[in-house]
Amino acid sequence: MLYKTLITILIFTPVILSHIKHAPRDGKLTFTGLALKYGKVAEEYDVTTKDGYILKIYRIPGDKTKPLLLMHGILTTSDDFIIRGNDSLAVTLSNAGYDVWLGNYRGNRYSRRHITMDPDKNATFWKFGPHEHGYYDLATTIDLVLNNTGEDRLSLIGYSEGTMITYVLGAERPEYNDKIKVFIALAPICHINKMIEALPFVAKLGYDMIRFLKLFKIEELFGFDSLSGIMTRNMCSQSVGLQMCRRILLLVSGYDPDGLVKEFMPLLFEHYPAGTSMTNVEHFMQILTSKRFAKFDYGPVKNFEKYGSKIAPDYNLNKITMNIYLIAGRNDRLSVLADSRLQAKELPNVKEYFVIEKKFNHIDFLWSRQSRQVLYPKVLDILDKYR
């Protein structure tokens, strides 16, 4: 039955794609093109991590004494901070005079390269998750920013997985705490104990998907140029599937139809999803089901070889000494308030825990038309304290 389904998909996919209209013009633009459209000139940088991954970093130049780094979430890229145009976070911060840098960690459409490994041929390329994103990618990106600006510290804003990888960096490489003036965590992810109560079907679907992908030795998920990525973007950017995709997003992230407007959907799904690894998702599932913010669990034997313990160790949150501001959404079903409150309690240097009281969900932090009124003023106020 499974093989018949796969054969059917392979046969009819070209037919389906041939009947789909061309994407919106903005959907064809990379970050530099999007920036230019909104009156900004973006620079591109390629930087190589210590383990050989080549990352694409973007910059909207501003005051070099005010470097600010934005880090995206799972399946997204730097594009997601600018596709709302003049209502986007990147443009807002640039207009406020900041030297805005935007990271792209390994595995997405902009950072799908390595000095020796071919991502289409070498499965080892995809053996990464939030640990590698934080330990290598974020550290390398911070060093790039500081080396190019001549500053000793920068401000950092992370969204969703971008918050988790910052915790990994602060815990595993504590010297980087001193390189961050302030960290603003949007839709913060660390403990996700209560997510399973808000979305009880996620755990079962997640592990079913992982087992299925392992059966077929699939390592990349929703790659930008993969069949699954192309089909998702095309279906969800056109009227035939737009409403269904919108409902799925609102079901998972939290119901807020006024934030994610229909008119924005075609553009959104020409940039999303942008790819990640199965290992990344598997690590998230381990954190979800174990209710521990711990390193990747390889099983008792390999854990002992790698960690000196049969159990994957927890990340030591006490080592994260940077100034932290947590901003949560009242209606977020992925970063549930009970979980973000636990972060606020356990992290040693949280300056403020702020909740947006409106129907603000997980994806509203990136794509809501209301962010300009309810989120950005708070972000700018925090940053102003650390100029």
Residue, then its C-alpha position, 0 to 999 in steps of 0.5 A: m500500500l505504501y509503495k502504491t502511494l509513493i508511485t502515485i505521488l511520483i506519477f501525478t506530481p509533475v501533472i499537479l505542478s504543471h497546472i500551478k500558476h507562476a509564483p508571485r514576483d516577490g517569491k523569486l527574490t532572495f534576501t538581497g532582492l527583498a531588501l532592495k525592494y524596501g529601500k535597503v542595500a544588503e551585503e552578503y558574507d560567506v563564513t565557514t564553521k570549524d566543522g566545515y559548513i559554509l553559511k550565508i550571512y546577510r547584512i543591512p549596514g547601519d551604525k557599526t557601533k550598534p551591531l545587531l544579529l537576528m537568528h531564525g527558527i526551524l525551516t525558515t531563513s533570514d528572509d522571514f525577518i524581511i518578507r513583511g516589507n516595511d512592517s518587518l523586523a529587519v526593516t524596522l531595526s534598520n530604520a532605527g539605525y542598527d547595523v542589522w546582521l541576519g544569520n542562516y544556519r546549516g541546512n537551509r536554502y542559503s547554507r546548504r554547503h560544506i567544504t568537502m561534503d555534498p548534501d545530495k550525496n553524503a548523509t553525514f552532512w545532515k547529522f546536525g540539530p540545535h546543538e550544532h546550530g548553537y555550538y558552531d553556527l551561532a558562534t561563527t556568525i557572532d565572530l563574523v559580526l564582531n570582526n567586521t564591526g570592530e565591536d566587542r559585543l553585539s545585541l542578539i534577537g532569536y526567534s523560536e529555535g533561534t532562542m534554543i541555539t542561543y541557550v546551547l551556545g551560552a551553556e556549552r561555550p560560556e565565553y560567548n555570554d560576554k560577547i552578547k550585550v542583550f539577548i531578546a528571545l521571541a517565542p522562546i523555546c527551551h523546555i517544551n513540556k506543556m506543548i504536548e498537552a496543547l498539541p497532543f497529536v504532535a508526538k505521535l505524528g513526529y515519531d511516525m514521520i521519523r520512522f518513515l523517513k529512516l526507513f527510506k534513508i531520508e535525511e533532509l526535510f522540506g529542502f527548498d529545491s526538493l520535491s516536498g519543498i516545491m510541492t508545499r510552496n506551490m500548493c500553499s501559495q495558490s488559491v487551491g491550497l492556500q486556505m488549507c495551509r493557513r488553517i494548518l499553520l493556525l492550528v499548530s501555532g495558535y489561532d489568530p486569523d487577524g495576524l496571518v492575513k490571506e493576502f500575505m500567504p502566497l508570498l510567505f509560501e514562496h520562501y517557506p519551508a526552506g529546509t532542515s535535517m531529520t536529526n534536527v526534528e528528532h532532537f526536538m522530539q526527544i526534548l518534547t517527550s523526555k521533558r528535558f532540555a538535553k543533548f541528543d540521545y544516541g542510545p546508551v552505548k553511543n551516549f557513553e562513548k560521546y558523553g561518558s554517561k548512558i543518559a544524554p546530559d542536560y544543558n546547564l542553564n546556570k552557565i547562561t549569564m547574558n542579559i535575557y529578555l523573554i517575550a512570549g505570546r498569550n496564544d502560542r501553542l508551541s512555546v506555551l506560557a507555562d514552558s516559557r515561565l519555567q525558562a524565566k525561572e531557571l535562567p539566571n539572568v532574566k531581566e524581564y518576562f513579557v507576555i503579549e496579551k492579544k491573540f498573539n501566536h507563535i508565527d505572529f512574531l514573524w508574520s503578523r501585520q500587528s507586530r508593528q504595534v504590539l511587538y516592535p516598540k517593546v523590542l526597540d525599548i529593550l535595545d535602547k537600554y543597551r546602546 
